[in-house]
Amino acid sequence: MSNDESDLAQAFRLLSALHENITHTTRAIEKFERQRRLGSPAGPQEQLLRRELAEAHGHINRIYERFPETRR
């Protein structure tokens, strides 16, 4: 396997892990949303999860830029 093939395989594995993380984080955010009153601000834990979610999406976008063939 060439270095390029190895890098691409690693990118696919990382994307898979990031997508799993996004699913888990999104579910946790949804749980917080259901527990708080409508219109009330997000608490610190929910805010942290939202930052983590944005960061994961940023990582995915950078992988797509570096490895366009990983786009679905």
N, C-alpha and C positions, 0 to 999 in steps of 0.2 A: 504494500500500500504506500503510495507516494505521500509526501508531506501535505500536499493540497487535499488529497483524499482523506487523510487523517484529520486535517483541520475541519473539513466539511462534516465528517462523521461526528467530531466533537461538537460542532455547532448544532447539529441535529439533536444530540443528547442534551445539550444545554437548553435548547429551545423547549424540548419536552419537559424538562424540570421546571423551567420558567412558567410554562403553561399550567402545569400542576399547581405551582405556587400561586398563580393568578386565580385559579379556580378556588383554592382554599382560602385565600385572602378575601376574595369577593364574597364568599359565603359568610365569613366572619363579619365583614362590614354589613352585610344584609341583616345579620342577627342583631348587631348593635342598632341598626336603623329601626328594626321592629320593636326594640325594647325602649326606645326613647320617644318622647312625645313629639307629635307633629309640630314642626317649626322650631323646636329647641335645637341648640347647637350641638355638634358632635363633641364627644368627650375626648380626652387625650389619647386613649387607646384606639378609638376609631380614627382619629387624625393620623396617628402613627401608621395604622394599617393602610390608610389612603396614600400616605407618602411612599410606603413600601410598594403598593400597587403601581403607582406612577413610576417608580424606579424600575420595577420589573418590565413595564411596558417600554421604558427607555432602553433597557438592555436588549429587548427583542428587536426594537427598531435598529439599533446599532448592528446586531447580527445580520438583519436583513440587508443593511447597507453593505456590509462586508461580504456577505454570502447571498447574493440575490437568488440563487437557486434554492434557497431554503424556504422561500415564500410559498405558501400553500395556495 
